[in-house]
């Protein structure tokens, strides 16, 4: 499997700006790629809405997790495919915490214990402390395990 990609600096800045604007909640989005370039698409974090509706099934709100709105996710995935984009990264932030791939991140990224939910899609986690973006880390499924590396 190839090494994880790194988004271009301008797209990384756009993603970091978006997730920082969501502070003190986690921000999220997608980085798309096709022949004519890379693009960041911000997405709504629906974790608080789901937590408020069903705290037992969704014990964490948007201050500690991200959850794509299912309808928005369906529309974005469909639009990306129609436009010839590849989803290169799922992006989210960690609020006042390092950009490590948390146990919850790992759980949400897996379809089964040995298969990622979105094969070929890497995860970009951006640290946001006191509203300012910091370190960023790419997490990729490599040889049956999640591997992370700093990119900023």
N, C-alpha and C positions, 0 to 999 in steps of 0.2 A: 504494500500500500504506500502511496506517495506521502512525503512529509506534509504536515499541515501548511496550508496557505497563509499568507499574511495580506490583509487588506491594504490598499494604498493609503498613504498618510491622510489625504483629504477625506476619504470615506471613513477612516478611523476617527478623525476629528469630528465629523458629522455625527457619528454614533455616540462618541463620548459627550458631545454637547447635548444631544437628546437625553441620554440617560441621566446626566447631571441635572437637567431641567426637571426631572421627575422627583428629585430628592425632596423629602426623606423617604420616598418609596422607590422601589426598584423600577427602572425603566427597561424597555425591551424593544426589539425590532429584528429586522432581517438585513443581511447584506447579500445582495444578488449580484450575479456575474453573467456576462455574455460577451461576445466578441467585441462589442463597442465600449466595454468598460464595466465598472463596478458601481453599484448604487446602494444607498442605505434607505430602508423603508421603516419609519417608526411604527410601532404597534402599541395598542392599548394594553395595559396590565390589568387584567380582570380579577386578580387574586383577591382583592378586598371585597368585590361584589360577590364572588363565590363563597368567601369566608363568612360574610354576613348572612347569606342565604342558608348555609349549611356548615356551621363551624366544626361539626364532628368529622365530616368528610374532607373539609378544607381548613385544617387547623391554623394555617399561617396566612396572614394578610399580605398586602403589597409591600410592607416594610421589611418583610423577610423572605419574599418569594415573588416569582413572576408566573403568570398564567395567561397565555394568549386567549382572547375571547374566541370561542370556537367558530362563530360565524365570520368574524374578521379573518381568522386564520384560513378558513376555507376559501374566502374571496381572494385573499392575497396569494395563496398557493395556486389557485386557478389562474389568476391574472398573470403571475410569474410564468407559468407554463405556456399560456397563450402567447406571451411576448417573447418567448425563447430564452428566458432567464433560467439559470441554475441557482438554487438556494445554496450559497456557499457557507454562510454562518447564521446561526441563531444567536442573537446578541441579548445580553441582559447585564444589569449592574448588581453589585453587592454594596449595600448601604453600610458605610463605616466599618467595612470588613475587607479582607484581602480578596483578590480575584481567583481564589482556588475553586475548583469544581467541588461543591459541597455534596454531602450525602444525598440531600434532596435533589440537587441538580442531576446527579448520577441516576437516581431513581426515575426522575421524569424523562431522562434521555434514553431510557431503555424500553424496548418492546418486550424483551424477555431477558433472562439472566445473561444470555450470550449474544444478543442481537440489539443493536441500537435502533431506536424508533425511526430515525431518519438517516439511513446509511449514506455515507458520503458527505454529510453535513457536519461541519465543525461548529464548536460553540465558542463564542467570544465573551468573556466575562470582564467587565470593567469595574474597577474599584472606584467608588465615589465617597469621599470623606468630606463632611461638612459642606456638601454641595459642589465640591470640586473634583473633577475626574482625576484619577491617578493611574496606577499600574493597570495594564491590560494583559490578559493571558488567553491564549488559544488552547482549547481542549479538543483533542481529536481521538477517535476510536482507531487504535493502531494495534494490530496483532492481538485482538481480543481484550484490550484494556484501554482505559482512558489515559492519555498522556497529555500533559500540559507543558506549555513553554511561554515565557514572558515575551511580549512583543513591544512593550513600552515600559 
